[in-house]
Amino acid sequence: MNKAPQPGSAAWEALGTTVVLRVTDPEALAPARQAVGDELGAIDLALSRFRADSELSRANAHAGRSVKASPLLIDALELALRAAALTDGDVDPTLGRALELAGYDRDHRELTAIAGEPEPAGIVSPAGIVSPAGIVSARSRAGWRTIAVDRVHGTFRAAPGVKLDLGATAKAWAADRAADAAARAGGCGVLVGVGGDIATSGPAPTAGWQIRVTDDHRSDPSAEGQTVWIAGGGLATSSTTVRCWSHNGHAMHHILDPRTGMPVRAGWRTVSVAAATCAEANIATTAAIVRGDGAAAWLSTLGLPARLVDPAGRVRTAGGWPPDPSEAMLLDEAA
């Protein structure tokens, strides 16, 4: 999706990533872009872990106490808790402290990118201890079940010491909300991509929305991947190869295994899923990365079209994802 803007499209930076907007009516681009900008700005102010003035940062500073929360934050929390319940905790919003200990304590643009460098022999723990087996346990991690949300009174409470990070669901959810806002403002069909998470709203073009699925949404059309078309809903991609950085001389990425508090190290390097909404698709992709070898069967059981790429670049499809003859394919064992 990273190409020069065409009539009826625009691209810019927000939420620490690239935002892409496409509209079926070029004359609706200006009001649609304004609507997307307004929506993403409100979500950033409410949910950013990297802004001291965000609502989430203030709430994290008062963990252990009941705090007031805006309807936007309540909605985001309820989605995060739903994701945790649906995935048996594979997508956990209480990993903020573990992410900080792994070095993800600032906007990703400020971190040192190390994609493509050899992975070190050992994985450093948040405490700085290298595990020769490559697996370490977080010292302490309060789970998502400790969060109590009171929608009626507009409050929530997390256990003492818990630091929330809603990144596993908020970016895709932001794309969904932004697409709906843009469709209303422009009165036409809309596609919004936020860091490669794609949401649509309103009528699609006759042939559908064309999307290039790759490890990195910033890649040009010649990059390894697959071109697909969607008529609606959302499409999300999660990858261990993009949001990478070096911490204490060790390779890190942003998808943590809640059981260890450490970056996932095996299974799939990239997973893409299509679903009714971008948020639902992203919940599935994140959980699939965490689940590893069992992910394809799980996604097929859910009936979600999925494309999974292993560390060697081999592709497995599940749930009716269209095959690409140009790729080295693995049979879907769950089919």
Buried (B, 14 or more C-beta within 10 A) or exposed (E): BBEEEEEBBBBEEBBBBBBBBBBBBBEBBEBBBBBBBBBBEBBBBBBBBBBEEBBBBBBBEEBEEEBBBEEBBBBBBBBBBBBBEBBEBBBBBBBBBBBBBBBBBEBBEEBEEBBEEEEEEBBBBBEEEBBEEBBBEBEEBBBBEBBEBEEEEBBBBBBEEBBBBBBBBBBBBBBBBBBBBBBBBBBBBBBBBBBBBBBBBBEBBEEEBEBBBBBBBBBEEEEEBBEBEBEBBBBBBBBBBBBBBBBEEBBBBBBBBBBBBBBBBBBBBBBBBBBEBBBBBBBBBBBBBBBBEEBBBBBBEBEBBBBBBBBEEEBBBBBEBEEBEEBEEBEBEBE
